[in-house]
Amino acid sequence: MKEKLITAFADALEMEVNQIHMEDNFRDYENYSSLTELSVLAMLDSEFEIEIEMSEFNKYKTVSDLFMLVANRSEL
């Protein structure tokens, strides 16, 4: 599941997979913007069937945080 998240996340941000690291604060990526943020939210919905509000999404800081979100929601 980790590889799937990183691949989908890289696609949403138009980055190479090897540029994404679990400990990264994804908002610090050079090409991160409000538009790519919407792409990430759309990716979470389409790839993992996770719909979250922007206020909840703003609580997540690192790629690992997003992985934990996906892992926790997948167990339900």
C-alpha positions, 0 to 999 in steps of 0.5 A: 500500500505504501508504494501505491500511495507514493506512486499516486502522490507523485503522479498528483504532484507531477514528481518522480517517485524517487523524490518522495520520502515518507518523512518529507513535509509535502507542503515544502515540495517546490511545486506544491500549490493550492492546485496540486493540493486539490489533486492530492485530495482527488487522488485520495478519493479516487485511489483510496476512496477517502473523502476528507474536508480541507480542514482535516487535510490541513492537519496532515504534514508529512507523506507518512501522515498521509500513509497513516490516514490511508492505512487507518481508513483502509482497516475500517 
